[in-house]
Structure formats: C-alpha cells, structure tokens
Amino acid sequence: MRLLLDTHALIWLMEEDSRLNDKARAVIASAEEVYVSAASIWEIAIKTRLGKMKADPEELLELMQRAGVRELPVSARHAVATKVLPLLHGDPFDRLLVAQAITESMRLLTADAQLSAYSDLVVAI
C-alpha cells in the first residue's frame, strides 16, 4: 500500500507527537511507501508565516527526507481532480490531498474524520 500523510500526520510523525495514535503508527509501518504532498509543506509554510502554526517547514522537510518519506508533487491532473469532489469540506489543502490520493490510488491518513466521506481511500485516525 502507498500511503499519503495529511499535514497533521506528517507533523505528528516527525515530532514524535502522542496525537499520532497506535492505529496510525501501525498503518504507517505497514505501508510500502509513505508520501507527503508538496501541498502540505506549502500549507505549513503559509500557516507558520501567518502565526497559525509553529512547525518549521524546512526542518520537517529535512526530517521527512531522512525518514525516507517521499515527496508527492502537485500536478495539474491533481488540481483538475478537485473539481469533481463534492463540497463536503472547505479546506482547499485537504481537498487537494483527497484528490491526490484518489488520482494516485493511495490511502490518505488523516486526523480529519470529515474527509472519510470522500473515499474509502481515506483512513481516519
């Protein structure tokens, strides 16, 4: 299984935060490949700059690379796929992650249970 981490799952994994529960850790450990979207790094950079988040995107990127987590670039195909998603969730970053997971046939690990309504590919923790 190829696994895409949502932004919070990435932060919690890299910071060894207890909010990443045992179920989530088991899903990550069982994945053949673990990915993070470039959109998540962008979201962290924006929200850090706005004072809404305290994570350091440069440090997370370095930790991610050392841990063997792969980067999933955002493509035009991913952006187009957001068009057909129902308006169940207003966060454009989360909608893009769902579109990427669907387009790339990946599981999306997220702490946002609302995203489960989009697809069986979403694993809510």
Buried (B, 14 or more C-beta within 10 A) or exposed (E): EBBBBBBBBBBBBBBEEEEBEEEBEEBBEEBEEBBBBBBBBBBBBEBBEEEEBEBBBEEBBEBBEEEEBEEBEBEEEBBEBBEEBEEEBEBEBBBBBBBBBBBBEBBBBBBBEBBBEBBEBBBBB
